[in-house]
Amino acid sequence: MARAILKFVRVAPLKARLIAKEVQGMNAEYAIASLEFTPNKAAKLISKVIASAVANAGLEPEEAIVTSARVDRGPVLKRFTPRARGSASPKHRPTAHIMIEVAAATKGDK
């Protein structure tokens, strides 16, 4: 079993978790192919992390299964936007940590 972690990504963790739950338990090759056509910023990032985890395991994508896909909260970047009469409103820019674990598929898993 091998894993890959992408930290401090400028994507909301809630939005990335929706994509991560879809690929958990999938064949890595099928997961990367399906994420390629998902119109979401998090989908592209997660597909790159899956490819990295497969490479870390020394496997081919068709031989690997995504065993765990986890998205944790990172630090929140606090920014301000100017408003009327010299005041300012806060903007919170969330970040996320994406962790993917892959394992070799057994005969029955393919």
N, C-alpha and C positions, 0 to 999 in steps of 0.2 A: 504494500500500500504506500502510495506517495501523495504528497500534497503540494499545493502552490497557494501563496497568499499575495494578494494585491492590497496594499494599505493606502489610506488617505486619498481615496478616489472621490472626486467631486460629483457624487450622485447620491440621491436620497436613499437611505437604507430600506425604507418601506417599499419603494419602487423596485429596488434591486432584489428584494426578497421574493416578490411575485415571480420574477424570472427564475430565480434560483430554485424555487420549489418545483417548477415545471421540469427541470432537468435532473433533479435528484433521482437516482435509481436507473437512469437511462444509459444506454450504450454511448460511449464518448463520441464516436463518429456520428451517430444519429443526433446527439445533443448539439454538436457543433454545427451540423447541417441545418437543424431547425432554428438555431439562434441566428444564423446568417440572414434569415428572412423575417426576423422579428423586428419591427420598427421601434426600437427602444435603445437608448444610450447604454443602459445596463446590460443589454443582451450582447452587445459587441465586446464589452469588457469581460463578461463572464465567459464568453467563448474563448477569449485569449487566455484566461486563467485555466480553463479546462485543457487547452492545448499545451500550456506550460506544465500542468500537473502530469499529463500523459508523457511528455518528454522527460520529466523528472523520474518517472517510473521506468523509463526505458522500454516502453511498450508502443505498439501501433494503436491508433485510435479505435480500430475495429476489435481490438483485443481487450479494451479497458471499459470499466463501468464506473460511473460517477456514484460513489458510495455516500458522499456527504457534500452538501453545498450550503454553506453558512454565510450570512451577511450580518456583520456586527456594526454598531454605531461607532463612528469616529468622532473626533472633536468637531465642534460647530464653529465655523468662521462667522464672526459677527461684523457686519458692515452697516453703514448708515446711508440713507438717501435723503437729500435735502427736501424740506417741505416749506410751506408758507410761513412768512414772518420770522425767518431765521431759525426755525426749529428743524428737527431731524427725526426720521422714523427708523427704527432698527430693521435690519434684514438679517435673517439667520440662514447661512449657507451650510447645509449638513454635508458631512463626509462619511464614507463607509469603508469597512475592511471586508474584503471578499476572500473566503477560504474554500477551496475545493479539494476534496480527497478522491482519488481514484484507486481502483484495485483491478487486478487481472481477472478477467471473466473466466468462469468455469464452463464446462461443456454445456450444462443445462441453462446457463444465463444468456447465451446467444440466441 
